[in-house]
Amino acid sequence: MARMGLRILEATIGLRSADERLLPRLPEPIAVPSLRTDFRVVEEIPFVPGLDAEIVLRPDAGRALTYSLTSRRVVFHGPLARAERQASDVRFGLWGNQGFLYRFTLRLLEECHGIFSLHAVGLYDESRHTLFVVAGGAGSGKTVYLLGGLARGLALFSTETVHFRRTRKGLTWFKGSLVDNIRLGTLVCDFPDFLPSGSAAGVVRDLWQKKIALDLSSRQTPADVLDSPHVVLVFPHIEEGRPGFVRTPLSDPRIAAKAVFDNAAQKIAETFVLWDRLPIAGLDSAGLAAARWKAALELVRHASLIGISAVLSNPKECWGDLLDE
């Protein structure tokens, strides 16, 4: 079988396939389905004993699609090449940015390395050693905070996934993705200074349906790891046309911890459909959930967390007084 190894942050994964064409091709191009919109680097490494986990592909055109999963090994059987080729949305394939490897990696980071991942934008103010973490699902408003923060002089720490680990010395934060999938409407209407030349040509009618992968790596922080920065955590809800800026502090640590837990658990725990054909049950477990809840409680009670709020605003006023935190 063809073999390759991958490293994503600290997670290491071995891939084996009876058909070499099914293995991912690295480095990935900058594109909407790419794992580069989830993680800073997906690195090829030697396939050696002792990797965290293994994904095995056993293509067989004559049998139904199936998979078997333990905490450290997953095996896919069936017409895998045809499933990849015929999928309506390649993001939900084996290697897409909403697919199996993405979610399995988040699980391995927790299970093997004690690294928890927030679905969030990360922006850093070096002068104050302050990390702004804006956490939310699709459509919550993370992108307007991302572009608005960069326009205000903050440095990029992540466009999509921010990782942290608890240590005896405090909280360590790890840089995430540097490419973001952004609707053309957001760029054209709210942040034209970030619009790549020619991006809107011929697609004016599709501004709010079409996304482009925007490489923002030129604006990243020099450091890939931040040790014990001050942290401002924001859960946004952005609505076009809504007047004003309303910030509600999450002063009850139980409510704040639940918001953190729900965000960190979503991509690991939810059931999703691979290739439009194969339902994949959530990758969570009781043990992982318990450890994640403990981490969420420790995060919201940690001395380095200087603010945690829910924000209701419009795109232009979304930062409000947060930079005065």
C-alpha positions, 0 to 999 in steps of 0.5 A, a space after each residue: 500500500 502507498 503510505 505517507 505521514 502528516 503533521 498538523 500542529 502536534 498531531 501526527 497521522 499515518 495514511 495508507 491506501 491501496 490506490 496512491 491517487 487517493 492520498 492528498 497532494 501537498 502542499 495544497 493550493 490556496 483554495 476554498 476547500 483547502 485545509 489551509 483554511 483550517 490549519 496553518 500548515 499541513 506537513 508531510 512527514 515520514 510514515 513511521 511507527 508511533 504516529 498518533 493515528 492511522 487512516 487506511 483506505 481500501 478501495 473496492 468498487 464492488 462494495 458499499 461505502 463503509 467505515 470503522 473507527 476506533 480512537 486511533 485508527 479508521 478504515 474506509 472501504 468501498 468505491 472511494 475514488 468514485 465517491 471523491 469524484 462525484 461529491 457535490 462539495 469537495 469540502 466534505 470529502 476525506 481531505 476537504 476543509 469540512 471533511 474527515 481529516 479536519 475533524 479527526 485532527 481536532 480530536 487527536 489534538 485533544 486526545 493525544 496532546 491536550 490541545 483544544 481548538 476554538 472555531 475562532 478568529 485570533 488577532 494580536 496586539 503586540 504592544 499590550 500582549 493581548 490576544 483577541 479571540 472571536 469565536 462563533 459558527 458560520 455566519 456569526 461575524 468572525 470575518 468582519 472582526 478579522 478584516 476590521 481588526 487587521 484594518 485597525 492594526 492588529 496582527 493575524 494569529 488565525 483566520 478560523 481555528 485558534 488552539 490553546 493548551 493549559 500548562 503549569 505556567 499558564 495558557 499557551 496559544 498556537 497560531 492557526 490558519 492564515 487563509 480565510 474563505 470570505 464572501 465577495 459581498 463582504 469584501 466589496 461592500 464592507 472591506 474593499 481595501 482587502 479585495 484582490 484585483 479583479 476578484 469581482 469581475 463578472 460575478 456581481 450578481 453572485 456577490 453574496 453566494 461566491 466565496 474566495 480564499 484570501 491569503 492573509 499570511 503577510 499580516 501574521 504575527 512573527 510568533 507562532 506560539 503565544 505564552 500567557 497573553 492577556 485574552 479577550 474572548 468575544 462571541 459575536 452576532 453581526 447583522 447588516 443594518 443593525 444600529 449600534 454596538 451592544 456588549 453583554 459581559 458573560 460574568 457567570 463562569 458557568 454560562 461562559 464555560 458552556 459557550 466555550 465548550 459548545 464552540 470547541 466541541 462542535 466540529 468534533 461532536 457533530 454528525 456529518 455526511 461524507 461525499 453526500 453518501 456516508 454519515 459519519 457519527 460524531 467523533 467525540 467520547 465521554 472522556 474527551 467531553 469531560 476533559 474539554 469541559 474542564 479546560 473550558 472552565 479553567 479558561 474562563 476562570 484564568 487570570 489571563 482572561 481579561 474580558 469575555 462578552 457576547 456582542 450584537 452589532 453591525 459590521 462597521 461598528 463591531 469592534 466598539 470599545 473592545 480595543 479599550 479592554 
